Each structure stands twice: as C-alpha cells, then as structure tokens.
C-alpha cells in the first residue's frame, strides 16, 4: 500500500512505455496495482478522473478491471466511467470496465444502452457485451436488445443476438426477429444460438402440469 503513489507515477511516466518484456514498465506497475486490491482503488479512480494524469488510461482501467472490486467499492467509479463513454479517446474501454464492475446498474445500464447505436463500432459492440453482466435489469435490457436486432449494421444485430442468447431471454418479440436473421449469413450463427437459448429458457420456465 505505501508504494501505490510510486506505482502510479511509473504508470504516468511516458518513459515507462518502453518495452520491458513481456510488457511495458507501465503495464507492469498497473499489474502490481491491481494485485494490491481495493487499497489501490481510490488512487486509480482519482487517476481516471484527473484530466492532468498523463499516463495511459488504458492501464489504469485494466488495473481496475483485474482487481474485481466489490460493487460497493466500485460505485464511485461508475459516474466517471459514464462520462468517459462520450469522450473520443477509446470510450469502449470505459464500457468494458462498466460491464466488468457490474456496479450501480440503475446508472450504468441506461448509459450503456444509449451507446448501442453509436457510430463508433467498438463502443456500440462493447456496450452491448457489457449489458450481459446486468441480469438484475433484465427487462430493460431485453427490450433494448430486441430493438437492436433490426439494426442495419450486422455487427450490432449479431452482438444483440449473442447477449439475448446468454440471457436466455423469454422474449416472444425477439423470436420473429431472430428468425429473420437466420437468412443473413453474417448473423445466422448468433441468431441460431440465441433462439436455442431463448427456447431452452422458455421450456425451463414452463410449469409442469
């Protein structure tokens, strides 16, 4: 714990991006920060919030994800990560981190849903994947994902189908749209898997007579 400030200074130092096999010195320092546990979390959150922090935000976000902090400890990071979704510098990493943290779903889920039709391919797809972590908001997510099945971008419809399948969502509205996707070579596998997941869930949840 006492060396956390020194480790952050290493992450922030541009010279630390020189290769140190198998990764950079910055990456090595970030790995140690994540292994430090939640003692390092406040300092890492301050780093992603501080516009003057000169280091790689990628390493800082990776350290937070690798730490797997409990939701209560991670809650403070959620509003900061949501603000990063609207930034131009790799916002998909913020979406990825929000999903891994799974904290503050009432804030995180609407923010991720708002990114589903982004023109930024990585942001839209990472946001859809992140929604898979928020099972407590299942109804809201299923409704939004079902609408994504009509998206003209195959990458978005495929990701939506994949997440619906993982949810095992008993959504009758999704099934006709997924059936239509079976004729699309790019989406066929995802649609087939989603239909299987949904129908299996419906059978499981059907009360026996």
N, C-alpha and C positions, 0 to 999 in steps of 0.2 A: 504493500500500500504506500509506503513513503516514497517509492520511486515513480509513482504514477505521473507526477508533473514532468519528470525527466523523460519518461517514455513518450508522453505527448509532444514534448519538444523534438524528440527524434522523428516522430511522425510528421511534424510540421516543417522540418528542415529539408529544403529541396535537395540538398546533397545526399540525403538518406534514400533517395530514389535510385541511387546507383545499385547495380546488381550485387547481391550477396547470396550466392546460390544456397537454397533453391528459389529464393525470392529477394525482394529488396529489403534494406535495413528498415525502412518504414513499415513494410509488411510484417517483419519480424517483431517490431515493437508493438504493432497492433495486435498480433497474436498473443503476446505476453499480457497486454491489457485485457483481452477477452478472458484469458485464463485467471486473471486476478479476481474475476467475479464482480458482483454488484458494487463492491467498493470503488471500482473504476467507472461505474455507470454515470454518476453525476458529472464527472470530468469529461466523459465522452459526449454527453448531451450538451454540455456547455460548448464543446468544440463544434458540433454541427449547428449550433445556434449562433455562434460568434462569426460575423462576416469577416473579421480580421484574422481568423485562423487560416494560416497559409498552407497547411498540409493537405494531403489527399483526403477529401471527404469519403472517398470510396473505402479507404482503410478504416476510417472511424466507424462507418456504417457496418462494415463487415465485422468489426470487433463487437459491436452491439448485438448483431445477429448471432454470432458464435457464442456469445455469453448466455443466451437463452434466459434472460431475466424474468422473474415472475411478473405477471400483468400489473400488479400494484406498483412495482418499482419502475416499470417501463412506461407508465401512464404519462409522465411528464414529457416524454419524447414524442408522443403522438401529435400534438398540435404543431410541433416544429417540423416533423416529417410531412404532415399535410401541407404546410406552406411550401415545402420543397417540391411537391408534386407540380406546382405551377412554375417552377424555375426551368431554365433551359439546360442546365448542367446535369445531365443524366438523371432526370427525375424518376426513371424506372427503378433506380436503386432505393429510393425512398418508398416506392410501392412495395418492393420486395421486402424491405425491412418492416413496414407496417404489417404485412402478412405474417412474417415470422414472429413478430411480437404478439400479435393477436390481442392487443390491449385496446381498451376504450372503443368497443365496437360501434357504439352509437355515434361516435365521431369518425372513426376510420372507415366504416362501411360506406356511408354516403359519399365520402371523399374519393374512395376507390371506384365506386360506381360512376361518379362524374367523369372519370378518366377512360371509361370503357370505349368511347367513340373518338378518342383523341387521334389526331393525325400523326402523332408520334407513335410509331408501331410498337416500340419497346415498352413505352408507358402503358398503352392500352392492353397489351398482352400480359405484362407483369401484374397489372392491376386486376385483371380477370383471374389470374392464377392465385393472387393473394386472397381473393374472396373465399377461396376454398377453406381458409383457416377460420372462418367466422360462422360456425354452424349455428350459433345462438340467434343469428339474424337471418335464418334460413328463408323465411317467406319473402322478405325484401330482396334478397339476393336472387332467389329463383325467378321472381317476376322480372327483374332486370336482365338476367341472363337469357331468359326466354325471348325477350325483345332483341337481344344481340344475335340470335340465330338468323335474323333477316338481314344482318349487316352485309353490305356488298363486298366488304373486304373478307376474303376467305379466312385469313388469319384470325380475325375477331370471332367469326362464327365457329371456327374449329376450337378455339380456346373456350368459348362459352359452352360448347357441347361437352368438352372434356370436363369442365367443372361441374356441369349438371350431372354428368355420369357419376362423378365422385360423390356428389351429394346424395345420389340415389333419389333424386327429387320426384315425389309423386305428383308431377305436374302434367295434367292431361293436355294443357295448352301447348306444352313443349313437344309432345309426341308427333303431331302432324308436321310441325316444322322440321323436326329431326328426320322424319321420313322423307321429306322433300330433299334434305341434304344428302340422302343416300345416292342421288343421281349426280352429285358433284364429286369428281374423283379426288379433289383436294380435301374434302370434308367427310368422305364416306366412312373411313375408319373411326373417326371421332364420333360421328353420328351413330354408327352401329354400336359402339361401346356405350354411348350414353343411353340409347334405347334399352340395351341389356341391363344397365344399372338401374334405370327407372322401373322397368317392368319387374325386375327382381325385387325391388323395394316395394312395389305395389302388392306383389304376391305375399311378401313377408308381413305386410301390414294389413292384409285382408283377414278379418276374423273368421275362424273356422265355425262351421255350422254344427 
